[in-house]
Amino acid sequence: MCGLAGILRLDGRPAGDGERRRVDRMLDRIAHRGPDDRGVACEGPVCLGSVRLAILDLSPAGHMPMRGAGDRALLAYNGEVYDHGTLRRELTAEGVVFRSHTDTEVVLEAMVRHGEAILHRFIGMFAFALYRADRGELLLVRDRYGVKPLYWAVVGRRLVFASELKALLAELPRREADRAALAEWWLYRNLDGLGTRTPVVGIRQLPAGHLLRVGRDGTPRLSRWYDPLAAVDAERHRTLARTPVRVVVEEVARLLADSIRLRLVADVPVGVLLSGGLDSSLVTLLAARVQRDLTAFHVSVPAGRGFDERPYAETVARTAGIPLVVRELDPSVFRRGLPRVAWLEDLPITHPNSVAYHEIARTARAHGVVVLLSGEGADELFGGYAWSQRRRRRLVRLAPLFRRLPPRLRDALTLFVYGMDGLPVTAHRFREALPAAVTALDRGLRAELEARAEAAFRFVTDAGERAVMAGTACDLVDFLAPLLRRLDRTTMGASVECREPFLDPRLVHLALALPAEWKVGRRADKWVLKRIAEPLLPRAHVHRPKMGFPLPLADYLAPLADGRALAGGFVAETLGLARAAIRRVLDELPRRTHGPFGLLALELWGRIHLAGEDPEAVGVRLGLLEGTGAETSAAAVAGGVG
């Protein structure tokens, strides 16, 4: 697990000291991703850099960038390919002589020998830059589900790229917010899942399951190497629908257990994130069967007014027979951590509990644990957002009835719904205009994804069931993306690697084929996972309502209530949001927190990443930290972190 950065000269000229210095500067910004080693290497027109968090083979043999295939290839790699042992044996049989025990070298030799086709063999999370001197070609590659990040930009006649967006900011001629992207973020709280857009003009993300190729002609070409919708299998769905329930539950349990087994392989201590919910409880209990020297880590919210999950986490840890380390989150811890997390996350913070993730990762690192397992991905695959999927099914089934209503009544109902949500409804022909305007904000990408998902499940005859299955697939592609960014940045920000057993492609492809009733049905939501958990935990624990890691956010945001903290800042001045509009959003406190936290997230992002202010100084100015602006203004003027 590491961070990478690099420069490719698109004019084909050799990279030199200038490129090396710039790559070094980019690595400075992401040093938290790899405290154990650092390297920069140039070959022809490319200069690659790496900071290493040593997980497998802690010796110098794992140094990166790594050369291979007779020095014809150079690799900077971030991630883990968990089935590297199988691939290593196959490559050894083909004549490859390995110099290390890392998965990095396996990826390097496999790519050189077998090209992009081998990507489909990799079970893992990864983002890497591979330069082939014999071909004069650079490949940037990102894993199937976007667990590991990669950003790029063309600046003059150079392609610059790095694991985190913040590393590229200093390479731009000027920092400018993409206002359309920020409008999309405000609507969806998500810029991660679809397309290449980021909130900074000129910087693009490499989408999940894509690669960027640049050959000798210096032209970047983006292509998709993996699409989860292409893995939807009609015959497998029909087979599962007629297979005895017991057999299917056993197969899901077997794949999950094997996925966890693979993700426990490390040469450093491993732990597990344990919220006490169903997903993390399953991961913890199954992991403890394989590895006894395991520690569970939990964030407790004592002021949570009834939604603190600590008792459930304690039950699971006790059942598993492993220690539980608890980190309490209170308003002061939250406010103190927010500016740092805003810097780490690169984009405006989508989820307030990002602070909790960073705090528990820091706690794990302080206890000597370098790898954590997480339950991320289970909700998207197995029906954890039942309220959303049930709504989809109802809307599909009600649509024919709704269309039979008289036009005046249909328009009146639509007007009422829009008005209740505070949406603009006075425009002529609002019924057609508003949906079109909303769709245009994301350039129609979500509508296109939904149409592709519906087409992928066209073999499902019941429209309601098809809507649920297509909806879960869309969640996997889109809704999951900012959750994975949160997990990567907050854990890597503490120099900790986080692994997600539910995102094993074998398990994903099985889950996509499961009938909708086994996810969101009459039996129970996430029914298959609950069947696996029932023999392991008390029934009341397994079947309790989902909590979703809530926080007493209204209390945490109290310093913003009067609006003075946002005066003259990014939201008001750069984005030009009217004072009255800011006041209306803040007036939602304490009844609603979504809008006020969104303003705070934008303010933090703009000041830290665009203006280059020091995160701690921003925290003081916004009333999140104790102190005065004068005490920290010197740090902001000096350049800060942004």
C-alpha positions in Angstrom: 0.0 0.0 0.0 1.5 3.3 -1.1 1.1 6.6 -2.8 2.4 7.4 -6.3 3.1 10.4 -8.4 4.7 11.0 -11.8 5.3 13.1 -14.9 5.3 12.1 -18.5 6.8 14.5 -21.1 4.3 14.4 -23.9 6.9 15.8 -26.3 8.9 12.6 -25.9 12.0 14.4 -24.5 13.9 12.7 -21.6 12.7 13.5 -18.1 15.4 15.3 -16.1 16.2 17.0 -12.9 13.2 19.4 -13.3 10.7 16.5 -13.5 12.5 14.7 -10.6 12.1 17.8 -8.4 8.5 18.2 -9.3 7.7 14.5 -8.6 9.5 14.9 -5.2 7.3 17.9 -4.4 4.2 15.9 -5.2 5.3 13.1 -3.0 5.7 15.6 -0.1 2.0 16.2 -0.3 1.1 12.5 0.0 3.9 11.4 2.4 1.3 10.1 4.9 0.4 7.3 2.4 3.9 5.8 2.7 6.1 6.5 5.7 8.4 3.4 5.3 10.2 4.2 2.1 10.4 6.7 -0.8 11.8 6.6 -4.3 12.0 8.5 -7.6 13.1 7.0 -10.9 13.3 8.4 -14.4 13.2 6.4 -17.6 13.0 8.1 -21.0 10.2 10.7 -20.9 8.7 9.5 -17.7 9.6 10.1 -14.0 7.8 8.0 -11.4 7.7 8.5 -7.7 6.5 6.4 -4.8 6.0 6.5 -1.0 5.7 3.1 0.5 3.6 1.7 3.4 5.3 -1.7 3.7 2.7 -4.5 4.1 4.3 -7.5 2.3 8.0 -8.2 2.4 9.2 -5.4 4.6 12.8 -5.6 3.2 14.4 -3.2 0.8 13.4 -5.6 -2.0 10.0 -4.0 -2.0 11.5 -0.5 -2.9 9.6 1.4 -5.6 9.5 2.5 -8.3 10.3 -1.1 -9.2 12.1 -2.2 -12.4 11.4 -5.5 -14.0 11.5 -7.6 -17.2 15.1 -6.9 -17.8 14.8 -3.2 -16.9 12.3 -2.7 -19.8 9.5 -1.7 -17.4 9.1 0.6 -14.5 6.2 0.4 -12.0 4.8 2.7 -9.3 2.0 0.8 -7.5 -0.6 1.5 -4.9 -2.7 -1.4 -3.5 -2.8 -5.1 -2.9 -3.5 -8.0 -5.2 -4.6 -10.6 -2.7 -4.2 -13.7 -5.0 -0.6 -12.8 -5.8 0.6 -16.2 -4.5 -1.3 -18.1 -7.2 -0.1 -15.7 -9.9 3.5 -15.9 -8.6 3.4 -19.7 -9.0 2.1 -19.5 -12.5 4.7 -16.9 -13.5 7.5 -18.9 -11.9 6.5 -21.9 -14.0 6.8 -19.5 -17.1 10.4 -18.8 -16.1 10.1 -15.6 -14.1 12.7 -15.3 -11.3 11.4 -13.2 -8.5 13.7 -11.0 -6.3 11.1 -10.1 -3.6 8.0 -11.5 -1.9 5.9 -8.5 -2.8 2.7 -8.5 -4.8 4.2 -5.4 -6.6 6.7 -7.6 -8.4 4.0 -10.0 -9.4 1.9 -7.2 -10.8 4.9 -5.9 -12.8 5.9 -9.2 -14.3 2.3 -10.3 -15.0 1.5 -7.0 -16.8 4.7 -7.2 -18.9 4.1 -10.8 -19.9 0.3 -10.8 -20.4 -0.7 -7.2 -20.9 -4.1 -5.8 -19.8 -5.8 -9.1 -20.1 -4.3 -10.1 -16.8 -6.1 -7.3 -15.0 -9.2 -9.6 -14.9 -7.2 -12.1 -12.9 -6.3 -9.6 -10.2 -8.4 -10.0 -7.0 -7.6 -6.8 -5.2 -7.5 -3.1 -5.0 -5.0 -1.1 -7.0 -4.0 1.9 -8.9 -0.6 2.0 -10.7 1.5 3.6 -13.3 3.5 1.3 -15.6 6.0 2.5 -18.1 7.1 0.2 -20.9 10.4 1.5 -22.4 10.3 -1.1 -25.2 6.9 0.3 -26.3 7.4 3.9 -25.3 4.0 3.6 -23.5 2.7 4.7 -20.1 -0.4 3.0 -18.6 -2.4 4.4 -15.7 -4.7 1.7 -14.3 -7.4 1.8 -11.6 -9.2 -1.2 -9.9 -12.7 -2.4 -10.6 -14.6 -0.6 -8.0 -12.4 2.5 -7.4 -11.0 1.5 -4.0 -7.6 3.1 -4.8 -7.5 6.6 -6.3 -5.6 8.2 -9.2 -5.8 11.7 -10.6 -4.2 13.3 -13.7 -3.9 16.5 -15.6 -2.3 17.8 -18.7 -0.2 20.9 -17.9 1.5 22.3 -21.0 3.3 19.4 -22.7 3.4 17.2 -19.6 1.0 14.7 -18.1 1.1 14.8 -14.3 -0.6 12.2 -12.1 -0.8 11.2 -8.4 -2.7 9.2 -5.9 -4.3 12.3 -4.4 -5.7 15.4 -6.0 -3.9 17.7 -3.6 -0.5 16.5 -5.0 -1.4 18.1 -8.4 -2.6 21.5 -7.2 0.9 23.1 -7.2 1.5 21.8 -10.7 -1.4 23.9 -12.2 -0.8 27.4 -13.6 -3.7 28.5 -11.4 -6.2 26.9 -9.1 -9.8 27.4 -10.2 -13.0 25.8 -8.9 -15.2 24.0 -11.4 -18.5 25.6 -10.5 -20.6 23.1 -12.5 -18.8 20.3 -10.6 -19.5 21.9 -7.3 -23.2 22.3 -8.2 -23.3 18.6 -9.0 -21.7 17.9 -5.7 -24.2 20.0 -3.9 -27.1 18.1 -5.5 -25.6 14.5 -5.2 -22.8 14.9 -2.6 -20.9 12.8 -5.0 -18.4 13.5 -7.8 -16.5 10.2 -7.5 -18.6 7.5 -9.2 -19.2 8.7 -12.8 -16.9 10.4 -15.3 -13.6 12.1 -14.9 -14.8 15.4 -13.4 -13.3 16.9 -10.2 -14.0 20.2 -8.5 -10.8 21.7 -9.8 -10.5 22.9 -13.4 -7.9 20.9 -15.3 -7.6 17.9 -12.8 -9.4 14.7 -13.7 -9.9 11.4 -11.9 -9.3 8.1 -13.5 -12.6 6.3 -13.2 -13.0 2.9 -11.5 -12.3 0.1 -13.9 -10.6 2.3 -16.5 -7.1 2.8 -17.8 -5.3 5.7 -19.5 -2.8 4.9 -22.2 -0.3 7.3 -23.6 1.9 6.1 -26.4 4.7 7.7 -28.4 2.3 10.2 -30.1 1.7 11.8 -26.7 -2.1 11.5 -26.8 -3.9 10.3 -23.6 -6.6 7.7 -24.4 -9.1 6.6 -21.8 -10.7 3.2 -22.0 -12.8 0.9 -19.7 -11.3 -2.5 -18.8 -14.0 -3.5 -16.4 -17.8 -2.9 -16.2 -19.8 -4.5 -13.4 -22.9 -4.4 -15.5 -21.2 -6.6 -18.1 -20.8 -9.2 -15.3 -24.6 -9.5 -14.9 -25.4 -13.1 -15.8 -29.0 -14.0 -16.7 -28.4 -17.8 -16.6 -26.7 -17.5 -13.2 -29.7 -15.5 -11.9 -32.1 -18.2 -13.1 -30.0 -20.9 -11.5 -29.9 -19.1 -8.2 -33.6 -18.5 -8.2 -34.3 -22.3 -8.3 -31.4 -23.3 -6.0 -32.3 -24.3 -2.4 -31.9 -21.4 -0.1 -29.5 -23.3 2.2 -27.1 -23.9 -0.7 -27.0 -20.3 -1.8 -26.4 -19.0 1.7 -23.6 -21.5 2.1 -22.0 -20.3 -1.2 -22.2 -16.6 -0.1 -20.7 -17.6 3.2 -17.9 -19.6 1.6 -16.9 -16.8 -0.8 -17.0 -14.2 2.0 -14.9 -16.4 4.2 -12.3 -16.9 1.5 -12.3 -13.2 0.6 -11.5 -12.4 4.3 -8.8 -15.1 4.4 -7.1 -13.5 1.4 -7.3 -10.1 3.0 -5.7 -11.2 6.3 -2.4 -12.0 4.5 0.2 -9.4 5.7 3.6 -9.2 7.3 2.3 -6.5 9.7 -0.4 -6.6 12.4 -4.0 -6.7 11.1 -7.2 -5.5 12.8 -10.9 -4.9 12.0 -13.2 -1.9 12.0 -16.2 -3.0 14.2 -19.1 -0.7 14.3 -21.4 -3.4 15.8 -23.6 -3.5 12.7 -24.3 -6.6 10.7 -21.6 -6.2 8.0 -18.6 -5.4 10.3 -19.8 -8.1 12.8 -19.7 -10.7 10.1 -16.3 -9.7 8.9 -15.0 -9.7 12.5 -16.4 -13.1 13.4 -15.2 -14.8 10.2 -11.8 -13.2 10.4 -11.4 -14.3 14.0 -11.8 -17.9 12.9 -8.8 -17.6 10.7 -6.5 -15.3 12.8 -6.6 -15.2 16.5 -4.2 -12.3 17.1 -6.8 -9.8 15.8 -7.9 -6.6 17.4 -11.2 -4.9 16.8 -11.5 -1.1 16.8 -14.7 0.8 17.5 -15.8 4.5 17.6 -18.3 5.2 20.4 -20.6 8.3 20.4 -21.6 8.6 24.1 -23.7 11.7 23.4 -25.5 9.8 20.6 -28.9 9.9 22.3 -29.6 6.2 21.9 -27.7 5.4 18.7 -24.3 4.6 20.2 -23.5 1.0 19.0 -20.8 0.2 21.6 -22.8 -2.5 23.4 -23.2 -4.4 20.1 -19.5 -4.1 19.3 -18.7 -5.4 22.7 -20.9 -8.4 22.2 -19.3 -9.2 18.9 -15.7 -8.9 20.2 -16.6 -11.0 23.2 -18.2 -13.7 20.9 -15.1 -13.6 18.7 -12.8 -13.8 21.6 -10.7 -10.8 20.6 -9.9 -7.5 22.3 -11.9 -4.3 21.5 -10.3 -0.9 21.5 -12.8 2.0 21.7 -12.3 5.6 20.7 -14.9 8.0 22.0 -16.0 10.8 19.7 -17.3 14.0 21.3 -17.9 17.5 19.8 -14.4 18.7 20.6 -12.8 15.7 18.9 -15.0 16.1 15.9 -14.4 19.8 15.5 -10.6 19.4 16.0 -10.4 16.6 13.4 -12.6 18.2 10.7 -10.0 20.6 9.1 -7.4 17.8 8.9 -9.9 15.4 7.3 -11.0 18.2 4.9 -7.4 18.4 3.7 -7.1 14.6 3.5 -10.3 14.0 1.5 -9.4 16.1 -1.5 -13.1 16.8 -2.4 -15.6 18.5 -0.1 -16.5 16.1 2.7 -19.6 14.1 1.9 -20.0 12.2 5.2 -19.6 13.9 8.6 -18.5 10.6 10.1 -15.3 10.8 8.0 -13.7 12.3 11.2 -14.7 9.2 13.1 -13.0 7.0 10.5 -9.8 9.0 10.7 -9.8 9.0 14.5 -10.2 5.2 14.7 -7.5 4.7 12.0 -5.1 6.9 14.1 -6.0 4.8 17.1 -5.3 1.5 15.3 -1.9 2.9 14.1 -1.1 3.9 17.7 -1.8 0.3 18.7 0.7 -1.0 16.1 -2.0 -2.1 13.6 -1.2 -1.3 10.0 -4.0 -3.1 8.2 -7.7 -2.9 8.9 -10.7 -4.9 7.4 -14.0 -3.1 6.8 -17.5 -4.1 5.9 -17.8 -1.5 3.1 -19.8 -2.6 0.1 -22.2 -5.0 1.8 -25.1 -2.5 1.8 -24.8 -1.8 -1.9 -24.6 -5.5 -2.8 -27.1 -7.2 -0.4 -29.9 -4.7 0.1 -28.7 -2.5 3.0 -30.5 0.6 1.5 -33.9 -1.1 1.6 -35.8 2.2 2.0 -34.3 3.3 -1.3 -34.9 0.1 -3.2 -38.4 -0.3 -1.8 -39.2 3.2 -3.0 -37.9 2.2 -6.5 -40.2 -0.8 -6.6 -43.2 1.2 -5.4 -42.6 3.9 -7.9 -42.3 1.4 -10.8 -45.6 -0.3 -9.7 -47.4 3.0 -9.2 -46.2 4.6 -12.5 -49.0 3.1 -14.6 -51.7 4.3 -12.1 -50.0 7.8 -11.9 -50.1 8.1 -15.7 -53.9 7.5 -15.7 -54.5 10.5 -13.5 -56.0 13.6 -15.1 -53.2 16.0 -16.2 -54.3 18.7 -13.8 -54.3 16.4 -10.8 -50.9 14.9 -11.9 -49.4 18.4 -12.2 -50.8 19.4 -8.8 -49.3 16.4 -7.1 -45.9 17.0 -8.7 -46.1 20.7 -7.7 -46.8 19.7 -4.1 -43.8 17.3 -4.0 -41.5 19.9 -5.4 -42.8 22.6 -3.1 -42.4 20.5 0.0 -38.7 20.0 -0.9 -38.2 23.7 -1.5 -37.6 23.2 -5.2 -38.3 26.0 -7.8 -41.8 25.4 -9.2 -42.8 28.8 -10.7 -41.2 28.3 -14.1 -43.5 27.7 -17.0 -43.9 24.0 -17.7 -42.1 23.2 -14.5 -43.0 19.5 -14.7 -40.7 19.1 -17.7 -38.1 21.8 -17.0 -37.0 20.8 -13.6 -36.1 17.2 -14.2 -34.2 18.2 -17.3 -32.3 20.8 -15.4 -31.4 18.3 -12.7 -30.2 15.8 -15.3 -28.1 18.4 -17.0 -26.1 19.1 -13.8 -24.4 15.7 -14.0 -24.4 15.7 -17.9 -26.9 12.9 -17.8 -24.4 10.4 -16.5 -26.7 9.0 -13.8 -29.7 8.7 -16.1 -27.4 6.9 -18.5 -26.2 4.5 -15.8 -29.7 3.7 -14.7 -30.7 3.0 -18.3 -27.7 0.7 -18.8 -28.5 -1.1 -15.5 -32.2 -1.6 -16.5 -30.9 -3.0 -19.8 -28.5 -5.3 -18.1 -31.3 -6.8 -16.0 -33.9 -6.9 -18.9 -34.2 -10.7 -18.4 -36.0 -10.0 -15.1 -39.7 -10.0 -16.1 -41.2 -8.3 -13.0 -40.6 -4.6 -13.3 -40.4 -4.0 -9.6 -37.9 -6.7 -9.0 -35.9 -5.4 -12.0 -35.9 -1.9 -10.5 -34.4 -3.2 -7.3 -31.7 -5.2 -9.0 -30.8 -2.4 -11.3 -30.8 0.0 -8.3 -28.4 -2.0 -6.3 -26.0 -2.2 -9.3 -26.2 1.6 -9.7 -25.4 2.0 -6.0 -22.3 -0.2 -6.4 -21.1 2.1 -9.2 -22.2 5.5 -7.9 -23.3 5.7 -4.3 -20.4 3.6 -3.0 -17.7 5.8 -4.7 -17.6 8.6 -2.1 -17.7 6.0 0.7 -14.6 4.4 -0.7 -12.9 7.8 -1.0 -13.7 8.5 2.6 -12.2 5.1 3.6 -9.1 5.5 1.6 -8.2 9.1 2.6 -9.1 8.8 6.3 -7.2 5.5 6.9 -4.2 6.3 4.6 -4.1 9.7 6.3 -3.1 7.7 9.4 -0.7 5.5 7.4 -3.1 2.5 7.6 -4.3 0.3 4.8 -8.0 -0.6 4.8 -9.3 -3.7 2.9 -12.9 -4.5 1.9 -13.7 -8.2 1.8 -17.2 -7.6 0.3 -15.7 -6.1 -2.8 -14.1 -9.3 -4.0 -15.2 -9.6 -7.6 -16.3 -13.2 -7.1 -18.7 -12.1 -4.3 -19.8 -9.1 -6.2 -20.8 -11.1 -9.3 -22.7 -13.6 -7.2 -24.5 -10.8 -5.4 -25.5 -9.1 -8.6 -27.2 -12.3 -9.7 -29.2 -12.9 -6.5 -33.0 -12.5 -6.8 -34.2 -9.2 -5.4 -36.4 -10.9 -2.8 -33.2 -12.2 -1.1 -32.0 -8.6 -0.6 -35.1 -6.5 -0.2 -38.0 -8.9 0.4 -40.7 -10.3 2.6 -38.2 -12.3 4.6 -35.9 -9.5 5.8 -33.6 -6.8 4.4 -30.1 -8.2 3.7 -31.7 -11.6 4.2 -28.8 -13.7 2.9 -26.3 -12.0 5.2 -28.6 -12.3 8.2 -29.0 -16.0 7.5 -25.2 -16.3 7.7 -25.1 -14.3 10.9 -28.0 -16.0 12.8 -25.9 -19.0 14.0 -23.2 -16.7 15.2 -25.0 -13.9 17.1 -28.2 -13.4 19.1 -31.2 -13.0 16.9 -32.0 -9.6 18.4 -28.5 -8.4 17.3 -28.8 -9.7 13.8 -32.3 -8.3 13.1 -32.1 -5.0 14.8 -32.7 -1.9 12.6 -29.8 -0.4 10.6 -28.2 2.6 12.2 -25.7 3.7 9.6 -23.1 5.4 11.9 -25.1 8.6 12.8 -23.7 11.5 14.8 -25.3 14.2 16.9 -24.4 16.6 14.2 -26.6 19.5 15.3 -24.5 19.8 18.5 -21.3 19.5 16.5 -22.2 22.3 14.2 -23.3 24.8 16.8 -20.4 27.2 16.2 -21.8 27.9 12.7 -25.3 28.8 13.8 -24.9 32.6 13.7 -23.3 32.6 10.2 -20.3 34.9 11.1 -17.8 32.1 10.5 -18.8 31.9 6.8 -18.7 35.7 6.2 -16.2 36.8 3.6 -15.0 33.3 2.9 -15.1 30.8 -0.1 -18.8 30.2 -0.2 -19.8 33.9 0.1 -17.0 35.5 -1.9 -15.7 33.0 -4.4 -18.9 31.2 -5.1 -21.0 34.3 -4.6 -23.7 32.7 -2.5 -25.9 35.5 -1.2 -25.9 36.3 2.6 -29.6 35.6 2.8 -29.2 32.3 1.1 -26.5 31.3 3.6 -28.7 32.4 6.4 -31.7 30.3 5.1 -29.5 27.2 5.1 -28.1 27.8 8.5 -31.6 28.4 9.9 -32.3 24.8 9.3 -30.2 24.0 12.4 -30.9 22.1 14.6 -33.9 20.5 12.8 -31.8 19.6 9.7 -28.1 19.3 9.3 -27.6 18.2 5.7 -27.5 21.8 4.3 -25.5 23.4 7.0 -22.8 20.7 6.9 -22.7 21.0 3.1 -21.9 24.7 3.5 -19.2 23.9 6.0 -17.7 21.2 3.8 -17.5 23.6 0.8 -16.0 26.4 3.0 -13.3 24.1 4.3 -12.5 22.7 0.9 -12.3 26.1 -0.8 -10.1 27.7 1.8 -7.8 24.7 2.2 -7.4 23.4 -1.3 -8.0 26.4 -3.5 -6.8 29.2 -1.4 -4.0 27.1 0.1 -4.7 28.1 3.7 -3.4 26.0 6.6 -6.1 23.6 7.8 -5.6 24.5 11.5 -5.8 28.2 10.7 -9.1 27.6 8.8 -10.4 25.6 11.8 -9.7 28.6 14.1 -11.4 31.1 11.7 -14.5 28.9 11.5 -14.7 28.5 15.2 -13.9 24.8 15.1 -10.7 25.2 17.0 -9.6 27.3 20.0 -7.3 30.2 19.3 -7.4 33.4 17.1 -7.0 34.0 13.5 -4.0 36.2 14.2 -2.1 33.4 15.9 -2.3 31.2 12.8 -2.4 33.7 9.9 1.3 33.5 9.4 1.1 29.8 8.6 -1.7 30.5 6.1 0.3 33.2 4.4 3.4 30.9 4.3 1.6 28.5 2.1 0.0 26.1 4.5 -0.9 22.6 3.3 -3.1 23.2 0.3 
